[in-house]
Amino acid sequence: MIVADVMALILGLWILMYLLDANRGNDLVRFIHHAADWLAGWSYDLFTFDEAWARVVSGYGLAAVVYLLIGHTIAGRLR
């Protein structure tokens, strides 16, 4: 469950950093962006909204929700 929470946290951080227009030259922002790209590789560009912010929120947000659901379901079954 903790792994799923950390993955969702990274994705949520990237969404927040994108919406707040964080400095992409910063090492922390770049690390979060690359990690989020890797985690949401399957869901990014799944939706084709005209606005870039909507694509980021939907693509990365969907991945975060799926990871949370799967992680918490597996943890609940193991408990």
C-alpha positions as a Markdown table, in Angstrom:
| # | Residue | x | y | z |
|---|---|---|---|---|
| 1 | Met | 0.0 | 0.0 | 0.0 |
| 2 | Ile | 2.9 | 2.4 | 0.8 |
| 3 | Val | 4.4 | 1.8 | -2.7 |
| 4 | Ala | 1.1 | 2.7 | -4.4 |
| 5 | Asp | 0.8 | 5.8 | -2.2 |
| 6 | Val | 4.3 | 6.9 | -3.1 |
| 7 | Met | 3.6 | 6.4 | -6.8 |
| 8 | Ala | 0.4 | 8.4 | -6.5 |
| 9 | Leu | 2.2 | 11.1 | -4.6 |
| 10 | Ile | 4.8 | 11.5 | -7.3 |
| 11 | Leu | 2.1 | 11.8 | -9.9 |
| 12 | Gly | 0.1 | 14.2 | -7.8 |
| 13 | Leu | 3.3 | 16.3 | -7.2 |
| 14 | Trp | 3.9 | 16.5 | -11.0 |
| 15 | Ile | 0.3 | 17.6 | -11.6 |
| 16 | Leu | 0.7 | 20.3 | -9.0 |
| 17 | Met | 4.1 | 21.4 | -10.3 |
| 18 | Tyr | 2.7 | 21.6 | -13.8 |
| 19 | Leu | -0.3 | 23.6 | -12.9 |
| 20 | Leu | 1.8 | 26.0 | -10.8 |
| 21 | Asp | 4.3 | 26.3 | -13.7 |
| 22 | Ala | 7.3 | 25.1 | -11.7 |
| 23 | Asn | 10.8 | 25.8 | -13.0 |
| 24 | Arg | 11.6 | 22.8 | -15.2 |
| 25 | Gly | 15.3 | 23.6 | -15.0 |
| 26 | Asn | 15.2 | 22.7 | -11.3 |
| 27 | Asp | 16.7 | 19.3 | -10.4 |
| 28 | Leu | 13.8 | 18.3 | -8.1 |
| 29 | Val | 11.2 | 19.3 | -10.7 |
| 30 | Arg | 13.0 | 17.5 | -13.4 |
| 31 | Phe | 13.3 | 14.3 | -11.2 |
| 32 | Ile | 9.6 | 14.4 | -10.4 |
| 33 | His | 8.7 | 15.0 | -14.1 |
| 34 | His | 10.8 | 12.0 | -15.3 |
| 35 | Ala | 9.5 | 9.7 | -12.5 |
| 36 | Ala | 5.9 | 10.7 | -13.3 |
| 37 | Asp | 6.5 | 10.2 | -17.1 |
| 38 | Trp | 7.7 | 6.7 | -16.3 |
| 39 | Leu | 4.8 | 5.9 | -14.0 |
| 40 | Ala | 2.2 | 7.3 | -16.3 |
| 41 | Gly | 3.7 | 6.1 | -19.6 |
| 42 | Trp | 0.6 | 3.9 | -20.2 |
| 43 | Ser | -2.0 | 6.6 | -19.5 |
| 44 | Tyr | -0.4 | 9.8 | -20.7 |
| 45 | Asp | -2.0 | 11.0 | -24.0 |
| 46 | Leu | -4.8 | 8.6 | -23.5 |
| 47 | Phe | -7.2 | 11.5 | -23.7 |
| 48 | Thr | -6.9 | 14.2 | -26.4 |
| 49 | Phe | -8.1 | 17.4 | -24.8 |
| 50 | Asp | -7.3 | 20.7 | -26.5 |
| 51 | Glu | -5.8 | 22.2 | -23.4 |
| 52 | Ala | -2.4 | 20.9 | -22.2 |
| 53 | Trp | -3.4 | 21.2 | -18.5 |
| 54 | Ala | -6.4 | 19.0 | -19.1 |
| 55 | Arg | -4.2 | 16.3 | -20.7 |
| 56 | Val | -1.8 | 16.4 | -17.8 |
| 57 | Val | -4.4 | 16.3 | -15.2 |
| 58 | Ser | -6.4 | 13.5 | -16.9 |
| 59 | Gly | -3.4 | 11.4 | -18.0 |
| 60 | Tyr | -1.3 | 11.5 | -14.8 |
| 61 | Gly | -4.4 | 11.7 | -12.5 |
| 62 | Leu | -5.8 | 8.5 | -14.1 |
| 63 | Ala | -2.6 | 6.7 | -13.4 |
| 64 | Ala | -2.5 | 7.9 | -9.8 |
| 65 | Val | -6.1 | 6.7 | -9.2 |
| 66 | Val | -5.4 | 3.3 | -10.8 |
| 67 | Tyr | -2.3 | 2.8 | -8.7 |
| 68 | Leu | -4.1 | 3.8 | -5.5 |
| 69 | Leu | -7.0 | 1.4 | -6.3 |
| 70 | Ile | -4.8 | -1.5 | -7.2 |
| 71 | Gly | -2.4 | -1.0 | -4.3 |
| 72 | His | -5.1 | -0.6 | -1.7 |
| 73 | Thr | -7.1 | -3.6 | -3.1 |
| 74 | Ile | -4.0 | -5.8 | -3.0 |
| 75 | Ala | -3.1 | -4.6 | 0.5 |
| 76 | Gly | -6.7 | -5.2 | 1.7 |
| 77 | Arg | -6.6 | -8.7 | 0.3 |
| 78 | Leu | -3.3 | -9.5 | 2.0 |
| 79 | Arg | -4.5 | -8.3 | 5.3 |
